[in-house]
Amino acid sequence: MLVVKSSPELVESSDPVHAWERAGLGKAPFRWIGVSEKVGPIRIRNNDGTETILGSEGQPMGTCAYCLQGIAECHHIRSADGKNFTVGCDCVRRVNAPASPVLTKVEAASKNLRNAKARARSAAKAEASTTELAALLADETVRGKLAARPSAHAWKAEQGETELGDVEWLAPRCGHAGRVKLIARLRAL
């Protein structure tokens, strides 16, 4: 195992045994085998038909085998002697060399997990804005107010078009940000 000192050269550590090996988690070298997210609430169906709920919304429900800290992002590691254990990303960073394969894979998996969560949040917001806009466009009061106003485009207004036509054309063609602006415009009526 290499240790970085204050000078730029790398020197051999006086204790070549990996920290996870000293903790009894298995023999080095270690291999990253996957990641999972474990957050509450966890629902357990009992034999008598009742349900037990463990943890609250978003609470980390995993445990790091190295430091015993509660973790949500559980990285699964296999030792050279076949032992499997779970650790958190902080412990992986703490005990592995900067260029180690385990650390590299953990960093990539953590980034992918964060990106997937961000995509899910964006999709939920987009779905909510689509639903709200559809509800506003189905409201007869809103439709009546839009139908009473001439089109915002002069050439369309000359042909007798109304703002209702403009909104009905725009609604299925805009993205989330456009829908949010359109919703604000319709609420202001």
KARASUL-V709519 format. One record per residue. N is the residue number from 0. PSI is psi in whole degrees, 0 to 359 (999 if undefined). Layout:
BEGIN
n,psi
N,PSI
N,PSI
END
This chain:
BEGIN
n,psi
0,137
1,144
2,135
3,126
4,183
5,333
6,158
7,346
8,150
9,139
10,154
11,137
12,151
13,338
14,99
15,359
16,130
17,147
18,322
19,327
20,318
21,328
22,357
23,21
24,353
25,181
26,142
27,155
28,158
29,153
30,133
31,130
32,353
33,176
34,147
35,161
36,131
37,101
38,157
39,169
40,146
41,127
42,127
43,124
44,123
45,161
46,331
47,7
48,353
49,173
50,136
51,132
52,124
53,132
54,164
55,173
56,121
57,358
58,132
59,129
60,1
61,170
62,132
63,127
64,340
65,311
66,354
67,17
68,147
69,133
70,149
71,320
72,102
73,113
74,125
75,127
76,144
77,134
78,170
79,332
80,14
81,6
82,134
83,139
84,167
85,134
86,163
87,163
88,329
89,319
90,327
91,316
92,323
93,323
94,356
95,150
96,152
97,328
98,15
99,147
100,324
101,313
102,318
103,315
104,323
105,316
106,316
107,318
108,321
109,318
110,316
111,321
112,316
113,317
114,321
115,320
116,317
117,318
118,321
119,318
120,317
121,318
122,322
123,319
124,319
125,319
126,319
127,318
128,325
129,315
130,316
131,320
132,319
133,321
134,319
135,320
136,340
137,345
138,121
139,328
140,314
141,316
142,320
143,318
144,320
145,322
146,336
147,346
148,140
149,160
150,148
151,341
152,123
153,317
154,328
155,322
156,324
157,332
158,4
159,8
160,154
161,173
162,335
163,317
164,320
165,313
166,318
167,328
168,318
169,321
170,310
171,353
172,352
173,158
174,192
175,311
176,320
177,321
178,320
179,316
180,319
181,321
182,316
183,320
184,318
185,325
186,328
187,346
188,999
END
